[in-house]
């Protein structure tokens, strides 16, 4: 590698770490509070029928949110908005961008309103997918109707986030999930005594929290001199920018629909497999999302605008360097976490969720599915990093096809494995499908001549193998000593009996891992230390 290439890779690495630090901290707090929200749910609902009903009811508007709001913003709105921003040097270009914002906002409000009204009306029909017995879904219908408007408010929030992220302003959007989780937790504790059951109190918290997410970001958008106004529907649909957004969204909706149908079918299989399986899968996924939120979502959010800029300017060396460093960061975080979680999963779940309605059976069910979920952590993280590489080039077709393959593999395996293995089979199916998705994304990436896929894949595999080897070495002392620590502190309250062994073993694991990285002169560790030194 030439000196110029090394400098470009180092600059990309430094820039990525600098931008990611602030958002990572906010995301860390958000994910911890998200975990606290699940702990609240576990305490009040456990793995009961009410818990399953809430999980299914909350999942439905969330599916539409991911399909339309998040998909539209990340895949289509941000790249198009970035292109408009580059033309803002003139008054005409500024007005053109403002017209694009107004048109998009109008369409977001109009289309999500239609979906919300339809969802509320047809909630009983939608829920028949998940419930074989019509009488058993009455509470789920009530909860779905309470929470379906969440789709509207969170879509508006996602639109504001798209504007801010396009301007490379990440902190306000990173802070709003913190507010959401605080509101949901508070509502559950405060309102449970006044509602028919705690699930309804949580549902009220969801719609309230989503509203605050949107309102909190609005002042930051206005502060950057962008107006949030409506235009008539004819202008909204005919705007050149909104047309481009629709053109980009169209193919990806098919692929994203595959992901969402994955969730629907998996949840339907889980709901029909037995009481509590839906909830155990969701508790397990919440732990996984804690890690993904800190690393994959953060890095993915930060790199998309930069990748888009590099692609537009044909700076492919910078593009490749940024992509390589992002995947390496994923490996450095996800692989060690996977090994440690497999060794200490039961203790982690007991510490976080046990108590109240979450009994020993709930713990057992959640641990069983968590072991299969966490095995796919690295693949899911890489998928959320590689996908922006396509979106930055306005290539939505390839990830769409990969999504459909993921859908087919997951549905086929979940349908088969859930019969005998129930929740464990559904979790394993998701992990295998995620690995298949990663493979297909790299295959499709080879068709982009400007991206050095062979080099990216070689460096990724070699680095992943190194980190996996280090993780194996670091996890051995954890496995050998954990029972001693657990027995020693067993007579204490749960936070001590589980928390201290987890802390001690995590410290041992982390210290050995850091030592191995230091001995091997790991480039990412070196960059992190340099960054910390400069800040002092």
C-alpha positions as CSV (number, residue, x, y, z in Angstrom):
1,X,0.0,0.0,0.0
2,X,1.4,3.5,-1.0
3,X,2.1,6.3,1.5
4,X,-0.8,8.2,0.0
5,X,-3.2,5.3,0.4
6,X,-2.1,4.8,4.1
7,X,-2.7,8.5,4.8
8,X,-6.1,8.4,3.3
9,X,-7.0,5.3,5.2
10,X,-5.7,6.9,8.5
11,X,-7.7,10.1,7.8
12,X,-10.9,8.2,7.1
13,X,-10.3,6.2,10.3
14,X,-9.7,9.3,12.4
15,X,-12.7,11.1,10.9
16,X,-15.0,8.1,11.5
17,X,-13.9,7.8,15.1
18,X,-14.2,11.5,15.8
19,X,-17.8,11.7,14.5
20,X,-18.8,8.5,16.1
21,X,-17.7,9.3,19.7
22,X,-20.5,11.8,20.5
23,X,-23.2,9.7,18.8
24,X,-21.9,6.5,20.3
25,X,-22.2,7.9,23.8
26,X,-25.8,9.1,23.2
27,X,-26.6,5.8,21.6
28,X,-25.1,3.9,24.5
29,X,-27.3,5.8,27.0
30,X,-30.3,5.2,24.7
31,X,-29.7,1.5,24.4
32,X,-29.1,1.1,28.1
33,X,-32.4,2.9,28.7
34,X,-34.0,0.7,26.0
35,X,-32.8,-2.2,28.1
36,X,-34.3,-0.6,31.2
37,X,-37.6,-0.3,29.3
38,X,-37.5,-4.0,28.6
39,X,-36.6,-4.6,32.3
40,X,-39.7,-2.6,33.2
41,X,-41.7,-4.7,30.8
42,X,-40.2,-7.9,32.3
43,X,-41.1,-6.7,35.8
44,X,-44.7,-5.8,35.0
45,X,-45.5,-8.4,32.3
46,X,-42.9,-11.2,32.3
47,X,-43.5,-13.7,29.5
48,X,-47.3,-13.6,30.1
49,X,-50.0,-13.4,27.5
50,X,-50.2,-9.6,28.1
51,X,-46.5,-9.4,27.4
52,X,-47.0,-11.2,24.1
53,X,-49.9,-9.0,23.2
54,X,-47.9,-5.8,23.8
55,X,-45.0,-7.2,21.9
56,X,-47.1,-8.0,18.8
57,X,-49.1,-4.7,19.1
58,X,-45.9,-2.6,19.3
59,X,-44.3,-4.6,16.5
60,X,-46.9,-3.8,13.9
61,X,-46.5,0.0,13.7
62,X,-42.8,-0.5,14.1
63,X,-42.7,-2.7,11.0
64,X,-44.3,0.1,8.9
65,X,-41.9,2.6,10.5
66,X,-38.9,0.6,9.4
67,X,-40.4,-0.1,6.0
68,X,-41.4,3.5,5.1
69,X,-39.9,6.0,7.5
70,X,-36.4,4.7,8.2
71,X,-36.0,3.1,4.8
72,X,-37.1,6.3,3.0
73,X,-34.8,8.5,5.1
74,X,-31.6,6.4,4.9
75,X,-31.9,5.0,1.4
76,X,-33.5,7.9,-0.5
77,X,-34.0,11.2,1.4
78,X,-30.5,11.7,2.8
79,X,-28.6,11.1,-0.5
80,X,-31.1,13.3,-2.4
81,X,-31.0,16.0,0.3
82,X,-27.2,15.9,0.2
83,X,-27.2,16.5,-3.6
84,X,-29.6,19.4,-3.1
85,X,-27.4,20.9,-0.4
86,X,-24.5,21.1,-2.9
87,X,-26.6,23.4,-5.0
88,X,-27.4,25.8,-2.1
89,X,-24.8,28.3,-3.1
90,X,-27.4,30.3,-5.0
91,X,-30.8,31.6,-3.9
92,X,-32.4,29.5,-6.6
93,X,-30.6,26.3,-5.3
94,X,-31.7,27.2,-1.7
95,X,-35.3,27.6,-2.8
96,X,-35.2,24.3,-4.7
97,X,-34.0,22.5,-1.6
98,X,-36.7,24.2,0.5
99,X,-39.3,23.1,-2.0
100,X,-38.0,19.6,-1.8
101,X,-38.2,19.6,2.1
102,X,-41.8,20.9,2.0
103,X,-42.9,18.4,-0.6
104,X,-41.3,15.5,1.3
105,X,-42.8,16.6,4.6
106,X,-46.3,16.9,3.0
107,X,-46.0,13.3,1.6
108,X,-44.8,11.9,5.0
109,X,-47.8,13.4,6.8
110,X,-50.3,12.4,4.1
111,X,-49.2,8.8,3.6
112,X,-48.6,7.9,7.2
113,X,-52.0,9.4,8.2
114,X,-53.7,7.0,5.7
115,X,-51.7,4.0,7.0
116,X,-52.6,4.9,10.6
117,X,-56.3,5.2,10.0
118,X,-56.3,2.0,8.0
119,X,-54.3,0.2,10.7
120,X,-56.7,1.3,13.5
121,X,-59.7,0.1,11.5
122,X,-58.3,-3.2,10.3
123,X,-56.4,-4.1,13.5
124,X,-58.5,-7.2,14.2
125,X,-57.9,-8.6,10.7
126,X,-54.2,-7.9,10.9
127,X,-53.9,-9.7,14.3
128,X,-55.5,-12.8,13.0
129,X,-52.1,-13.6,11.5
130,X,-50.7,-14.0,15.0
131,X,-53.7,-15.5,16.8
132,X,-55.4,-18.8,16.0
133,X,-58.1,-18.1,18.6
134,X,-60.1,-14.9,17.9
135,X,-61.0,-14.5,21.6
136,X,-57.4,-14.5,22.8
137,X,-56.5,-11.4,20.7
138,X,-58.9,-8.9,22.3
139,X,-56.2,-7.2,24.4
140,X,-53.8,-7.1,21.4
141,X,-56.5,-5.3,19.4
142,X,-56.8,-2.6,22.0
143,X,-53.1,-2.2,22.3
144,X,-52.6,-2.0,18.6
145,X,-55.2,0.8,18.2
146,X,-53.5,2.8,21.0
147,X,-50.1,2.5,19.5
148,X,-50.7,2.6,15.7
149,X,-50.5,6.5,15.7
150,X,-46.9,6.0,16.8
151,X,-46.2,5.3,13.1
152,X,-47.2,8.9,12.3
153,X,-45.2,10.7,14.9
154,X,-42.1,8.6,14.5
155,X,-42.2,9.1,10.7
156,X,-42.2,12.9,11.2
157,X,-39.3,12.4,13.7
158,X,-37.4,10.3,11.2
159,X,-37.9,13.0,8.6
160,X,-36.4,15.7,10.9
161,X,-33.6,13.3,11.7
162,X,-32.9,12.9,7.9
163,X,-32.5,16.7,7.6
164,X,-30.2,16.9,10.5
165,X,-28.1,13.9,9.5
166,X,-27.8,15.3,6.0
167,X,-26.3,18.4,7.6
168,X,-24.0,16.1,9.6
169,X,-25.8,17.1,12.9
170,X,-26.3,13.8,14.8
171,X,-26.6,14.6,18.5
172,X,-30.3,15.8,18.6
173,X,-31.5,12.7,16.8
174,X,-29.2,10.6,19.1
175,X,-30.8,12.1,22.2
176,X,-34.5,11.6,21.2
177,X,-34.5,7.8,21.9
178,X,-33.3,8.6,25.4
179,X,-36.4,10.8,25.9
180,X,-38.6,8.1,24.4
181,X,-37.4,5.4,26.8
182,X,-37.7,7.6,29.8
183,X,-41.3,8.5,29.0
184,X,-42.3,4.8,28.4
185,X,-40.7,3.7,31.6
186,X,-42.2,6.6,33.6
187,X,-45.7,6.0,32.1
188,X,-45.6,2.3,33.0
189,X,-44.8,3.0,36.7
190,X,-47.1,6.0,37.0
191,X,-50.1,4.9,34.9
192,X,-50.3,1.2,35.6
193,X,-52.5,1.7,38.7
194,X,-55.0,3.6,36.6
195,X,-55.2,1.3,33.5
196,X,-56.8,-2.1,33.0
197,X,-53.3,-3.7,32.9
198,X,-49.7,-2.5,32.8
199,X,-49.5,-3.2,29.0
200,X,-51.9,-0.3,28.3
201,X,-49.8,2.0,30.5
202,X,-46.8,1.1,28.4
203,X,-48.8,1.7,25.2
204,X,-49.7,5.2,26.3
205,X,-46.0,5.8,27.0
206,X,-45.1,4.7,23.5
207,X,-47.3,7.2,21.7
208,X,-46.3,10.0,24.1
209,X,-42.6,9.2,23.7
210,X,-42.9,9.2,19.9
211,X,-44.5,12.6,19.9
212,X,-41.7,14.0,22.0
213,X,-39.1,12.6,19.6
214,X,-40.6,14.6,16.8
215,X,-41.1,17.8,18.7
216,X,-37.6,17.8,20.2
217,X,-35.9,17.8,16.8
218,X,-38.0,20.5,15.2
219,X,-36.2,23.5,16.8
220,X,-32.8,22.2,15.5
221,X,-34.2,22.0,12.0
222,X,-35.6,25.5,12.2
223,X,-32.3,26.8,13.7
224,X,-30.5,25.7,10.5
225,X,-32.9,27.9,8.4
226,X,-35.1,25.2,7.0
227,X,-38.9,25.7,7.2
228,X,-41.3,22.9,7.8
229,X,-44.3,23.8,5.7
230,X,-47.0,22.0,3.6
231,X,-47.6,22.3,-0.1
232,X,-50.6,20.9,-2.0
233,X,-50.4,17.3,-2.9
234,X,-50.0,17.9,-6.6
235,X,-46.8,19.9,-6.0
236,X,-45.7,17.4,-3.5
237,X,-46.0,14.4,-5.9
238,X,-44.6,16.4,-8.9
239,X,-41.5,17.8,-7.1
240,X,-38.3,16.5,-8.9
241,X,-36.7,15.7,-5.6
242,X,-39.7,13.7,-4.2
243,X,-39.9,11.9,-7.5
244,X,-36.3,10.9,-7.1
245,X,-36.9,9.7,-3.6
246,X,-39.8,7.6,-4.8
247,X,-37.7,6.1,-7.6
248,X,-35.0,5.2,-5.0
249,X,-37.5,3.9,-2.5
250,X,-39.5,1.7,-4.8
251,X,-37.1,-1.2,-5.3
252,X,-35.9,-1.1,-1.7
253,X,-39.5,-1.4,-0.3
254,X,-39.6,-4.9,-1.8
255,X,-36.3,-5.9,-0.1
256,X,-37.2,-4.2,3.2
257,X,-40.7,-5.8,3.0
258,X,-38.8,-9.1,3.0
259,X,-37.1,-8.1,6.3
260,X,-40.4,-7.0,7.8
261,X,-42.3,-10.1,6.6
262,X,-39.5,-12.0,8.3
263,X,-40.5,-10.4,11.6
264,X,-44.2,-11.0,10.9
265,X,-43.8,-14.6,10.1
266,X,-41.3,-15.3,12.9
267,X,-43.6,-13.6,15.4
268,X,-46.6,-15.5,14.0
269,X,-44.8,-18.8,14.3
270,X,-43.6,-17.8,17.8
271,X,-47.1,-16.8,18.9
272,X,-48.6,-20.1,17.8
273,X,-45.7,-22.1,19.3
274,X,-46.7,-21.3,22.8
275,X,-47.2,-18.6,25.4
276,X,-44.2,-16.5,26.2
277,X,-42.1,-17.4,23.2
278,X,-42.8,-14.0,21.5
279,X,-41.7,-12.2,24.6
280,X,-38.6,-14.4,25.1
281,X,-37.5,-13.7,21.6
282,X,-38.0,-10.0,22.0
283,X,-36.1,-9.8,25.3
284,X,-33.2,-11.7,23.6
285,X,-33.3,-9.4,20.6
286,X,-33.2,-6.3,22.9
287,X,-29.9,-7.5,24.3
288,X,-28.6,-7.9,20.8
289,X,-29.8,-4.5,19.8
290,X,-28.0,-3.0,22.7
291,X,-24.8,-4.0,21.0
292,X,-25.9,-3.2,17.4
293,X,-27.2,0.2,18.5
294,X,-23.8,1.2,19.9
295,X,-21.7,0.0,17.0
296,X,-23.6,-0.9,13.8
297,X,-26.3,1.8,13.8
298,X,-24.0,4.5,15.0
299,X,-21.3,3.8,12.4
300,X,-23.8,3.2,9.7
301,X,-25.5,6.6,10.4
302,X,-22.2,8.4,10.4
303,X,-20.7,6.9,7.3
304,X,-23.7,7.2,4.9
305,X,-23.3,10.9,4.2
306,X,-19.5,10.6,3.8
307,X,-19.8,7.5,1.5
308,X,-22.4,9.4,-0.6
309,X,-20.0,12.4,-0.9
310,X,-17.1,10.2,-1.9
311,X,-19.1,8.3,-4.5
312,X,-20.4,11.6,-6.0
313,X,-16.9,13.0,-6.3
314,X,-15.4,9.6,-7.5
315,X,-13.1,9.5,-4.5
316,X,-13.1,5.7,-4.5
317,X,-9.9,5.2,-2.5
318,X,-11.5,7.2,0.4
319,X,-14.7,5.2,-0.1
320,X,-12.9,1.9,0.2
321,X,-10.8,3.0,3.2
322,X,-13.9,4.2,5.1
323,X,-15.7,1.0,4.4
324,X,-12.8,-1.2,5.4
325,X,-12.3,0.7,8.7
326,X,-16.1,0.5,9.5
327,X,-16.2,-3.3,9.0
328,X,-13.1,-3.7,11.2
329,X,-14.7,-1.7,13.9
330,X,-17.7,-4.0,13.7
331,X,-15.5,-7.0,14.0
332,X,-13.6,-5.5,17.0
333,X,-16.8,-5.0,18.9
334,X,-19.2,-7.7,17.8
335,X,-16.9,-10.8,17.8
336,X,-15.6,-10.4,21.4
337,X,-19.1,-9.6,22.7
338,X,-20.4,-12.7,21.0
339,X,-17.9,-15.0,22.8
340,X,-18.4,-13.3,26.2
341,X,-22.2,-13.4,25.9
342,X,-22.2,-17.1,25.0
343,X,-20.1,-17.8,28.2
344,X,-22.1,-15.5,30.5
345,X,-25.5,-15.2,28.8
346,X,-27.6,-16.8,31.6
347,X,-26.0,-14.6,34.2
348,X,-26.6,-11.4,32.1
349,X,-30.2,-12.3,31.5
350,X,-30.8,-13.1,35.2
351,X,-29.2,-9.9,36.3
352,X,-31.2,-7.7,33.8
353,X,-34.6,-9.3,33.7
354,X,-35.2,-11.6,36.7
355,X,-37.8,-10.5,39.3
356,X,-41.4,-9.6,39.4
357,X,-43.3,-11.4,36.7
358,X,-40.1,-12.6,35.1
359,X,-39.6,-16.0,36.8
360,X,-37.1,-18.9,36.3
361,X,-39.1,-20.3,33.4
362,X,-38.9,-16.9,31.7
363,X,-35.1,-16.9,32.2
364,X,-34.7,-20.3,30.8
365,X,-36.7,-19.5,27.7
366,X,-34.8,-16.3,27.1
367,X,-31.4,-17.8,27.5
368,X,-32.1,-20.6,25.1
369,X,-33.0,-18.2,22.3
370,X,-30.3,-15.6,23.2
371,X,-27.5,-18.1,22.6
372,X,-28.7,-18.6,19.0
373,X,-29.4,-14.9,18.4
374,X,-26.0,-13.7,19.6
375,X,-24.2,-16.0,17.3
376,X,-25.4,-13.9,14.4
377,X,-24.4,-10.6,15.9
378,X,-21.4,-10.0,13.6
379,X,-23.3,-10.8,10.4
380,X,-26.1,-8.4,11.3
381,X,-23.6,-5.7,12.2
382,X,-21.7,-6.1,8.9
383,X,-25.0,-6.0,6.9
384,X,-25.8,-2.7,8.4
385,X,-22.4,-1.3,7.4
386,X,-22.2,-2.8,3.8
387,X,-25.7,-1.7,2.8
388,X,-24.9,2.0,3.0
389,X,-22.1,1.3,0.4
390,X,-24.9,0.5,-2.1
391,X,-27.2,3.3,-1.0
392,X,-24.4,5.9,-1.3
393,X,-24.1,5.0,-5.0
394,X,-27.9,5.1,-5.3
395,X,-27.9,1.4,-6.0
396,X,-31.0,0.0,-4.2
397,X,-31.5,-3.1,-6.4
398,X,-28.6,-5.2,-5.0
399,X,-29.6,-4.9,-1.3
400,X,-33.2,-5.5,-2.3
401,X,-32.3,-8.8,-3.9
402,X,-30.1,-9.7,-0.9
403,X,-33.1,-8.9,1.4
404,X,-35.3,-11.2,-0.6
405,X,-32.8,-14.0,-0.2
406,X,-32.6,-13.3,3.5
407,X,-36.4,-13.5,3.7
408,X,-36.6,-16.8,1.8
409,X,-33.9,-18.5,3.9
410,X,-35.3,-17.2,7.2
411,X,-38.9,-18.1,6.5
412,X,-38.0,-21.6,5.2
413,X,-35.7,-22.4,8.1
414,X,-38.0,-20.9,10.8
415,X,-41.0,-22.8,9.5
416,X,-39.1,-26.1,9.7
417,X,-37.0,-25.5,12.9
418,X,-39.9,-24.0,15.0
419,X,-41.8,-27.2,14.9
420,X,-39.3,-29.1,17.0
421,X,-37.2,-26.4,18.6
422,X,-39.8,-23.6,18.9
423,X,-38.1,-20.3,19.9
424,X,-34.6,-21.7,19.6
425,X,-35.3,-22.7,16.0
426,X,-36.7,-19.3,15.1
427,X,-33.5,-17.6,16.6
428,X,-31.2,-20.0,14.7
429,X,-33.1,-19.4,11.5
430,X,-32.5,-15.6,11.8
431,X,-28.7,-16.1,12.4
432,X,-28.3,-18.4,9.4
433,X,-30.3,-16.0,7.2
434,X,-28.2,-13.0,8.3
435,X,-25.0,-14.9,7.3
436,X,-26.6,-15.6,3.9
437,X,-27.4,-11.9,3.6
438,X,-23.8,-10.9,4.3
439,X,-22.5,-13.4,1.7
440,X,-24.9,-12.0,-1.0
441,X,-24.1,-8.4,-0.2
442,X,-20.4,-9.1,-0.8
443,X,-21.2,-11.0,-4.0
444,X,-23.2,-8.1,-5.3
445,X,-20.5,-5.6,-4.2
446,X,-18.1,-7.3,-6.6
447,X,-20.1,-5.9,-9.5
448,X,-19.1,-2.4,-8.5
449,X,-15.7,-2.0,-10.3
450,X,-14.7,1.0,-8.2
451,X,-14.9,-0.9,-5.0
452,X,-12.1,-3.3,-4.3
453,X,-14.2,-6.2,-2.9
454,X,-11.4,-8.7,-3.0
455,X,-9.2,-6.5,-0.8
456,X,-12.1,-5.6,1.5
457,X,-13.1,-9.2,1.9
458,X,-9.5,-10.4,2.5
459,X,-8.8,-7.7,5.2
460,X,-12.2,-8.3,6.8
461,X,-11.8,-12.1,7.0
462,X,-8.2,-11.9,8.3
463,X,-9.1,-9.3,10.9
464,X,-12.2,-11.2,12.0
465,X,-10.1,-14.4,12.4
466,X,-7.6,-12.6,14.5
467,X,-10.3,-11.1,16.7
468,X,-12.0,-14.5,17.0
469,X,-8.7,-16.1,18.0
470,X,-8.1,-13.4,20.6
471,X,-11.7,-13.8,21.9
472,X,-11.2,-17.6,22.3
473,X,-8.1,-17.0,24.4
474,X,-9.8,-14.3,26.5
475,X,-12.9,-16.4,27.1
476,X,-11.2,-19.5,28.5
477,X,-10.4,-17.9,31.9
478,X,-14.0,-16.7,32.1
479,X,-15.4,-20.2,31.6
480,X,-13.0,-21.6,34.1
481,X,-13.6,-19.1,36.9
482,X,-17.2,-18.0,36.5
483,X,-18.7,-20.8,38.7
484,X,-16.3,-19.9,41.5
485,X,-17.4,-16.3,41.5
486,X,-21.1,-17.1,41.2
487,X,-20.9,-19.5,44.1
488,X,-18.9,-17.1,46.2
489,X,-21.5,-14.3,45.9
490,X,-24.6,-16.5,45.6
491,X,-26.1,-15.5,49.0
492,X,-26.3,-11.8,48.2
493,X,-29.0,-9.9,46.4
494,X,-29.3,-10.4,42.6
495,X,-27.4,-7.2,41.7
496,X,-24.4,-8.5,43.7
497,X,-24.7,-12.3,43.1
498,X,-24.9,-11.8,39.3
499,X,-23.5,-8.3,38.8
500,X,-20.1,-8.8,40.5
501,X,-19.3,-12.1,38.8
502,X,-20.2,-10.4,35.5
503,X,-18.1,-7.4,36.3
504,X,-15.1,-9.5,37.3
505,X,-15.2,-11.9,34.4
506,X,-15.8,-9.0,31.9
507,X,-12.8,-7.2,33.3
508,X,-10.7,-10.4,32.9
509,X,-12.0,-10.9,29.4
510,X,-11.4,-7.2,28.4
511,X,-7.9,-7.0,30.0
512,X,-6.7,-10.1,28.1
513,X,-8.3,-8.9,24.9
514,X,-6.7,-5.4,25.2
515,X,-3.3,-7.0,26.0
516,X,-3.5,-9.2,22.9
517,X,-4.5,-6.2,20.7
518,X,-1.6,-4.2,22.2
519,X,0.9,-7.0,21.6
520,X,-0.3,-7.4,18.0
521,X,0.0,-3.6,17.5
522,X,-3.6,-3.4,16.3
523,X,-4.2,-0.4,14.1
524,X,-7.6,0.5,15.5
525,X,-6.4,0.4,19.1
526,X,-3.5,2.6,18.1
527,X,-5.8,5.1,16.5
528,X,-8.1,5.1,19.5
529,X,-5.2,5.9,21.9
530,X,-4.0,8.6,19.6
531,X,-7.4,10.2,19.5
532,X,-7.7,10.1,23.3
533,X,-4.2,11.6,23.7
534,X,-5.1,14.5,21.5
535,X,-8.2,15.3,23.5
536,X,-6.3,15.6,26.8
